[in-house]
Amino acid sequence: MARDLRDRSLCAINTATLGFQAPIAEVIEAVARHGFGGIAPWRREVEGEDVKHIGKLIRDAKLKVTGYCRSTYIPALTQQGFENNLAANYRAINDAAALGAESF
């Protein structure tokens, strides 16, 4: 069966393309209201927030989390910097899982 290529539910919005101008809750609502099927939030919008709550907002809006964007670079000039970067990436992986992200 052919799918209508104008069907926005087949598309996901990477939140960076919206310019980080609104809180993530507003972005989730707008993406869903405009009929998109998925969202790919960035860590800068989620980190330090209630990740489980954000995941619930996304699920309640019937959106898929198609990705979770922007991990920390792992290389560093010092051992401590390297360990800090690894820890930041572990936190990001846990956040991606809490959001239900399909990829990271």
Protein Blocks (a to p, Z undefined) as FASTA:
>chain_A
ZZdfklmklpccdfklnopaacfklmmmmmmmnopabdcddfklmgopafklmmmmmmmn
opacfbdehiadfbdfbfklmmmmmmmmmmmmmmmmmnopabZZ
